[in-house]
Amino acid sequence: MINKQLLEPESIVVIGGSNNVHKPGGAVVRNLLSGGYEGTLRIVNPKEDEVQGIKAFHDPRELPPTDLAILVVAARFCPDYVELLASEKQVRAFIIISAGFSEETPEGAQLEQRILDTCRQYDCALIGPNCIGLLTRWHHSVFTKPIPHLNPKGVDFISGSGATAVFILESAVSKGLQFNSVWSIGNGKQIGIESVLEYMDEHFDAERDSLVKLLYIENIADPDKLLYHATSLIKKGCRIAAIKAGSSQAGSRAASSHTGAIASSDSAVEALFRKAGIVRCFSREELTTVGCIFKSTEKSKLLPLGQPLNVAIVTHAGGPGVMLTDALSKGGMNVPPLSGPVAEELKSKLLPGSSVSNPIDILATGTAEHLGIAIDYCEKMNDIDAIMVIFGTPGLVKIFEVYDTLHKKIMECQKPIFPILPSLSTAGPEVQEFLKRGHVNFCDEVTLATALTQVMKTPAPAEQNVVVNGVDVPQIRKIIDGISDNGYVAPNLVHSLLTAAGIPTVPEFVSPSQDEIVSFAEKCGYPVVAKVVGPVHKSDVGGVALNIRSKEVLVAEFERMMQIPGATSVMVQKMIKGRELFIGAKYEPRFGHVVLCGLGGIFVEVLKDVSSGLAPLSFEEAYSMIHSLRGYKILKGTRGQKAINERKYAEIIVRLSTLLRFATEIKEMDINPLLADENDVIAVDARILVEK
């Protein structure tokens, strides 16, 4: 629970505060004092009479009633301090910086539980233990540096790691990114990242609150809460970016199906972020760069457009302009060439030799006036969405005037302007003066382009409706309820489930009888495909025969397959052609079903080119998944091949997610392959694993 005593305490006591500012107890007192805390600050230190100019109490029993307590003492003492302060001194909020709790030993976990029980008993807020503290405009209750510039419209930053929070702040401060609050939740037993987002959502005021939230997450304890409140905040006008650490394949459990091998906790995170509209980042630099992009676009409300962003580059150095152009193009954005009368007019106002083809190169001798002229022309161009300005110096002249012009244009223009000021050493004073005016700086053009790509490809929050049109939910439940054993479902029931979900399937027949198999093949017409039933991985045991064109070959393949260990029968299907696609799903604890899609064959098995979504899925999410595939251009048609029917592929993805919504007993499934052409998308082979 987050309360007034935590956010706006009238009085604070530091248990373990000291005069040694090189230790946490002294550093947190220093930061509270230098941060201008206006309430009453008290210190408990049994060995000191005065701490940094403040009279110290030797015993906490001597304290008057206090709102917030910050504990910087050994873990073994913390439970008793919390009990005393909560029961006798009316303390209703605690920040426990001390380590040595559940993150280290079972005994530490017991100490932590005692603290949590006391906080529940007395309705106290608890940050930590094992954290760097809480930093707000009201009080700087952290023991670390740097202390960023605090601004009501700065960034709200929530971190599951104290050390990582410090390094992210270092990255942000160098870029000029300002903050509203910094939350280090530590072990997060009471107040976790989801709880902070919940409070921000439920108390959100668009006029007063920050519109940018940055997250560093090591554990998603409550995915549903994170999804709900992140989605709600984004729909209210906020932008959220996050790093989720610890999502590698090494952390995933082994599984028998293709989907199980591909899907992992990382797939679940990707799916959750996609559904919520959270921009996913993978490094500190990327996270803070995305934060700067959010701040740079607040005025213009630049949002993911679902189409390439058109960027104008204004530079006085050719090389960086070329690298930026390459990086933007690689990310799917456009740097459109400028031509015609407007371009010629712009060129006439710049120095001889200047280029206006985009990038607009005003030359190394270009002045502040030339920079302003180029920006003004870009602002007026209808086919330009954003402007990127590269301007440094070799150290021969001061460029305060240039950055003053850039400041004015950022304030005047409606289009977002991204300043790339690389000369942090030779133009250090000029850059710092620019940042003090409330701007940010992207000192590397490729890092900016990469981060902007992440922002632009992140979809808006998905609607939470379940699409049931075309899906026979009662029939799905009837089939699932009739399955008595855990394990892989029989092929005929797989076919029935797909049919009930409205997923087209190829005509097929399963039997241990040779005569029945031959009869079906002759009825549907050759060529046909024969597959062994029993072994999970048919191809690995030679259990698939394609393009069978006669009864004699079919009989021979039937006899061979029935000799394969574990074979129970043979499936025969009409042979059809098309591009191979893949759809699968896996149940992830706490997250629910993660749905995967991709191209079939080598693309899914070797290259792992898949997209993930969290069931249930909307059509917008399905299209976003398809479009984010690296091989999407193949689906659009290449080298004379026609595009697949993308609408039907999206429809199958959505219907599969609906099937999973009403058949939660399904723990893994894959449809591999589906065969697609310009008219149809048809499921050819599928496996479903049920656990009740």
N, C-alpha and C positions, 0 to 999 in steps of 0.2 A: 504494500500500500504506500502511495506517495501522498504526503500530507504537507500542511503549511509549515510545520516545524522543520521539515527537511528543506523546503524551498525558500522560505522566508523566516528563518529563526530570529527571534529578538535577542536570544542569548545563545552562546556556544561555549562548550567546555572542551578543551583538548586534554585527554588523559594520556600523560606521557609527553607533554610539551616540554621543550628544553631550549637551552641557549645555543646548542650546537646545530647550526643551520645546515651542516653537512650530513645530518641524520634526519630520518622522516619526521620525528617529533619536533625538531626545531624548524625544519623546512616548512611544515604545514602552518606553524605559527607565523613565520616570516611571510608566507603568501597571504594569509588572512589579513595581516597588518598592511602589507604593501598594496593589497587589493582594495583597501579602503572600507573594510567591514564596519558598518555604522552601529551595530548592536553591541551588547556587552560580551567581551571575550574573557573567558576564565581559563586558568591553567591548573592542572593537578600534577605536582612533581614533589615527591617526598624529600628530595635532597636539595631543592633550590628554593630560596625565599622570593626570588624575582626572576621572571623569564621574559627576556626581550622587552623589558620595561613594564611588565605586567606583574602585579603581586600574585604569587603562586600559593595555592592551597596545598598543604601537605597530605591531607586525607580527604577523599571524596565526600565523606560524611559531613564535612564542614561546608559544602557547597549550598548555596540557595537554589531554589527551583530553576531549572534550565531547560531550554527547548531542544537543543541538538548537542549530542556528544560525539566527539571524534576520538576513537581509540587507537593509540599507537604504542601498545605494550605487547608483551609476549602473549601468545595465543592462550596459554593456560590460565591467565588472569582475566581474560575477557568475559567469560560467562558470569562470573561473580560481579564484575563491574556493571554489566548490563542489568543484572537482577537488582542491584542496589540503586542504580540511577533511575531505572524505570519505576521501581516500587516506592522509593523514598524521595526522589528529587524531581518527579514528574517529567523526566526526559521522555520525549515521544518520537525521537528520530535518532538513529545511530549511523555513523559512517565508520566501519571497522577496516582500517588500513592494514592491520596486522595479517601476516601469513601464518601457515602452519595448521590449516584446518582440513577440510575434506579433500583438498587438492594434493595432500601429502600422505596422510595416514588414516586408518580407521579410527584411531583415538581422536585425531583432529576432527573427523566427521562427527563424533559424539559431542565434542565441544561446540561445534557449529549448530548441531541440533538443539542443544540447551539454549543457545542464544536465540534461535528461531522460535522455540517454544515460549520463551519469555516475551519476545516481541509480539507474538500472537496474543498472549495473555493480556498485555497492556496496550494493544493496538498501536504498536510502534512501527515506524518505517525503518527499513534496514537496507543500507547499501554496503555490499561486501559480504563477508570478509575477503581479504586478499585483493585489494584494489588500490588505485592511486587517489581515489576520492571523487568529489563532485565539484565542478567549476561552473558557477553561474555569475550573473551580474550582481547578485545579492551577496554572495560569499565565495571566496576562493579556497575551498576546503580540499586542496590537493597538496601533495608534498613535492611535486615534480615541476620541472620547467620543460619547455617554454610556456609562458602564460600568453596566449594569443590576445589580440585586440578583441574586446567584447562589444557586440553591437546587437540591438534587439532584432535586427533583420539579418544577423549573421547565421551561421550554420549551427544546427543542433547535431552533436556528434555523440554516438553511443557505442561503447566498445566493451567487448568481453575480455579484453586483455589490457592490463595496465601498461606494460612495456610497449606493446604495439601502439597504444593510444599516444604515447609520448612521441614515437617515431612518426606517426601520421601527423601529429601537430607540427613537428619539425618541418615536414614536407609542405604542410599547408601554409605555415607562417612565411616561408620563403617565397611563396606565390602571392602573398597578400590576402589570402582567404581569411575572412573574419568569422568569429563564432558568437553564438548566443549562449550556448551551454555545452559542457563536456561531461558525459556520464561514464564513469568507469565502474562497471557493475561487479567486477571480481567474480566470485563463485556464484553470485546471482541466486541464492537460495530463496529469497523473498522477492526482490525486485530484479527481474531479468530484462533483457532487451525488449521482449514482447510487452512487459508491463509498462516500460517507459513509453513505448509507442501508443499503448492503450491510453495512458494518461494524456499524452499530447493530442491524441485524436478526440477524446471525450471533452477536453477543455480547449479545443482549437478556436482561435480568433484570427481570422484572416488579416485583420488590420494590425494586430499587435504581434502575432507570432511569426517565427521564422518559417519560410516556405521550403527550406532545404534541410533534409535529414541524411546524414552519412552514418553507416553502420559497419562495424567490424564484428563478425559473428564467428564464434567457434563451436557453438552448440545451439541448435534450434529446438528448444524444449517444447514449444507449443506451436507447431506450424499453422494450425487453424487460426490462432490468435494473431500471429504475425501476418498471415494473409488478410484477415479481416481488417485489421487496423491500418496496415500499409495501404491496402486498396482504398479504404475510406479517406485517408489523408491525401492520397494522390488525386482522388476525385474532388477533393476540396481545394485543389490547386497546388499541393506540395509536390516536390520532386524528391525521390529517394534513390540512393545508390548504396551498394553494400558489397563487402568482401565476405565470402563464406569460406573459412579456412578448414582444412581437414576433410576434404571431399574427394580424395584420390581413390583410384581403383584399389589400392592396397587395403582400403578400409571396407570394401564391399565383400559380401559373402559369396561363396561359390554357388553356382546354379547350373541346372542341366540344360536349359533351353538357350537359344540364341539370345532371347530377351534377357534372361537371367544373367548371362555373361556380360551383356552390354550395359544393362541398367545398373545403377549404383546409387549410393546416397547423393552423388554429384548430379545424377539425372534428376533426382527428386528436388534438389535445390534449384537446378535450372528451371524445372517445371513450375515450382512455387514462385520464383522470381518473375517468370514470364506471365503467370496468371495475375500476379499483383501489380505488374508494371514497374518493378524494381530494376534499375540498371545494375547489371552485375559487373563487378570489377575484380581484378586478380592481383593487384599490387597496390602498395601505398601510393605510389606516384599516380597510378591510374585513378584511384579513388579521389585524391585531392584535385586532380585535373578535372574529373567529372564535376566535382563540387564547384570548381571555378567556372566551368561551362554553365552550370545551373545559374550561378550568380550573374554571369554575363548575359544570360538570355531572359532574366526575370522581366525586364521592361518590355521586351518584344514578344514574350510568351512563345518563344520558339519551342515547338513540341515535335515528337516524332511524326513525320508527315505521311509515312507510308509510300514515299516516293523520293528519288534522289534530291539532295539538297544542292542548290546552286551557289557556289562560293566564288567571290572575287578576292584575289590576293594582291595586296599592294606591298611592294618590297623595294628596298634600295640595294639588295644583294641578290644576284641571279641564282646562285647555288641553293640557298635555303628555299627560294621560291619553287625551284624544280623539285626538291625533295618533298615539299609540302604538297605540290600538285600530284606527285606519284602516290603519296600516302592517302590523300583524299580519294583519288581515283580507285585505289585498291580497296578502299572501304565502301565503294559504291556511290560516292558523291561526285558531283560534276564541277569542273572548273571550266565553264563555257567560254569559248573564244569571243572576244569583243571585236566587232567590226562595224563598218558603215559610218554614216556622218557623225554620230555621237563619238565614236572612237577617234575619228580624225580630229574632231574638235578638241577632245581631251589631249591628244598628242601635240596639238599646236600650242597648248598652254604649259607643256613640260619642257625640260631641257632637250636640246638636239641629241638624238641617239636613244631617247627613252623608248620603251616598248609598251604598248597598250593592248597587246593581244590577250592578256590574262595568262600568267601573272603580269600585273602592271608594274614594270620596273622603272622607277623614277631616277635610277642611277645613284651611285655612291655620293655624288655631289648634290643630290636633291635636297631641297630645303624644307622647312616646316610648311611654307606656303604651298610647295608642290604636293606635299603629303595631304594637306587639307583639300586641295583641288581634286586629287584623285579620289579621296573618300567621298567628297560631295557628288562626283559623277556616279560612283557606285551606288550611292544612296538613291539616286534618281532612276536607276536602271530597273525596269520591271522584272527582268529575268534573273535578278540577283537576290538571294535570300539572306546572305551573311557576308561580312567583310573580315578578312584576316590581314593584319598589318605586321610586317616584319621590319624592325628598325633597331639597329645597334650602332656601334661606332668603333673604329680602330683606335680611339683614344686621342685623336688629333684635336678635336673640338668638343666643347660642352654641348649637350643636346637638350637642355632644359626647355628651350623654345619648342622643339619638336614634340616632346612629351606633353607640353602644355596644349599644343594644338590637338594632339591625340585625345587628351582629357576632354577638351571642348567638344570634339566630334562624337565621342562616346555619349556625352550628355545630350547632344542635340539630335543625333540620328535615331530613327525608329528601328533600323536594322541592327542586329547585334554586331558588335565589333570585338574581335578577339585580338588583343595585343600580344605580339611575340617579341619580347625585348631580351635578346640573348646576352647582352654585354653586362653581365652582373658584376664584373670586376672593373672594367674600364669606365663604365657608366654607372657605377654603384650608387652615387648620390642622386643622380637623375632618376634612376629606377625607384629608389626608396621614396623620393618625393612624389613620384607618380602613384605608388602604392598607398601613401598616406592620404591621398585624395579618395580613397575607398575603392580603388580599382584592383584587379588581379593581373598577374602576368604569367603567360605561358612561355617559359624560356626555351622550350624545344618544340619545333613545329610538327615533328612526326608524332611525338607523344600526344599533342593536341589532336591531331587527325585521328589517331587510333582511339582515343577516348571519345571523340565526337561520333565516331562510327558506332561505338557501343550505345551511346545515347540515342542515336537516330534509329537504330534497329530494334530498340526495346519497345514492344507494343504497349498501348494503353491498357489499363486494368480491364480484365475480361468480365463480362456479365456472368452472374452465377446461376443462370437458368439451366435446367436440364432439358435437352432436346429429346422429346419422346416420339415425335412424328415419324411414322414408319417403323417403329420398334414395338413388338408385341411383348409388353412387360409381363402379363399373366403367363404367357407361354414360357418365357424365360424362367420364371419362378417355378413353374411346374416341372421343367426339365431339371433344374438345379435341385429342387426338393426331392426328386426321384433318384438322385445319385446317392448311393449309400456309402461308398468307399472313398477314402482319400487317394489321390494319385491322378495319373493322366486319364482323361475322359476318353471313352470309346469313340472311334471315328464317326459312327452314325449319330451319336449325341453331339459331337462337335459340329457336324453338319446341321443338325436341328437347331442348335444355339445360334449359329451364324444366320440361318434362315429367319429365326424369330427376331434377330436384331436387324433384319433388313439388309444384310450383307450378301451380295450376290456370290454364288459359288458355282464351280464347274460341275456338270453332271458326273456323279460318281456312284460306285457300287462296291460293297465290301462283302466278301464271303470266303469261307474255307473250301468252297466247292468249285472245282475246275469248270464243270459244266455251266454253273450259274455265271461265273466270270466271263466265259466265252459268249454266253447268250446275251449278256448286257453289252459287251463290246460290239457284237454284230448288230444289236438294236440301235446303239448310238452312232455306230459307224467308225471305221478306222481312219486315221491313226489314233492310237490310245496310249496312255501312260499306265504302267503297272508299278505299284509300291507295296512293299512288305508292311504288314501291320503287326506291331509288337515291339520291336526295337525302337528306341526314342530317336536315335540319329540314323535314319534310313540310309543316307548316302555313305556313311562310314562303313556299313556292312554290305554294300553292294545291293541295297534293297530298292533301287529305283531304276526302271528301264523306260526310256523315252522313245517316242516315234515308232511304236509297234504297228506294223502295217498288215499283219496277216494272223490268221488263227493259229498257224503252226508256231510262229514266233511267240505268241501270247502263251500257248500251252507250255512251251519250253521254259519261258520266264517264270510262269506260275510254279512249275515243278522245282525250279532252282530256288526260288524265294521261300518256298515252304520248308526247305532244308536249312535255312538260316536259323541259328540258335535264337530262341525266343519268339519265332514267328508263330502267329495264331491264325492269320488269314492273309488275303491279298486284296488290295484296293485297285480298282481300275477306273480311270477317268478319261473323258474325252480330251484329246490332245489339242490344246489351243496355243496361240502365239501372242506375244506382246512383250512390252518392257517389264522387267522384274521389279516389283516394289516390295516393301516390307512394312508391316505394322505389328507392334507387340505391346505388351503391358506387363507390369510387375507390381505387386503390392509391397510398398515400403512402410514399415511400422511408423506410426504417427502422421505420416504424410498422406497415406491412401494409395490409390493406383496411379502409377506413372505410366503414361502412354508414350510409346516411341514410334517414330515413322522414319522412313528413309528409302533409298534405292536398294533393291535386293542384291543378292550375289556378293561380289567382292566388296561392294560399297559398304554393306552392313557388317560383313564378317571380318574383313581385313582392315578397311579404312575407318570403320566405326563412324561413318557419316550419318548420324541420326540426330533428330530433334526430339525434345521431350516436352510433354504437357501434363498437367495435373487434372485427372478426371474429377467431375464431368467437364467436357470441353464444348466451347461454342464454335460456330463456324469461323469466326474471326481468329480464334486461337489456332484452329486447324490450318487455316491458310498461312498464318504466321509461322507455324512449324514447318510447313512445306517450303515456304520461301526462304527460310533460314538454312536450308540444306546447302552444303558446298556444291553438291551436284545438281542444284535446281535447274541450271541452264540445260542440262540433259533432258529434264522433264519438259522443258519448253520446246524441245526439238532442235537437233543439230545435224549438220551434214545431210540435209534432205529428209531426215526423219520427221514425222509429224509429232506435235506435242501430245502428251497424254491428256485425258479428260480430267483436268485438275479438280473440277467441281465434284465429280464422283469420288475421287480419292479423298477429298476433304469430308465428304458425306460419310464415307466408311469410317474415317477416323472418329468423327463425332458419334456415330452409332455404336462403334466399339466402346467408346467411353461411357455411353449410356448403358450398354450391356453390363459393364463393370459396376456402374452405380447401383444397379438392382441385383447384381450377383456378386456380392462381396466375398463369397467363398472362393472365387477364382483368384489364385495367388500369382500365377504366371500364365501367359499365353503368347503365342505369336502366330501370325499369318504370314508364311514365308514359303513360296512367294505369292504375291498377287500379280496377275498379268494385266497390263494396261495398254490401251491404244487410244486413238482419238475419240472412240465411242464409249468404251466400257472399261471398268476396272473389276476384275473377278478374282475371288479368293480361290487358290488352287490347293494349298496345303496349310493345315492349321493344327496346333497342339494347344490343349488347355489343361492346366494343372489345378485341381480343386483340393482345398483343405477345409474341412468343416470343424 
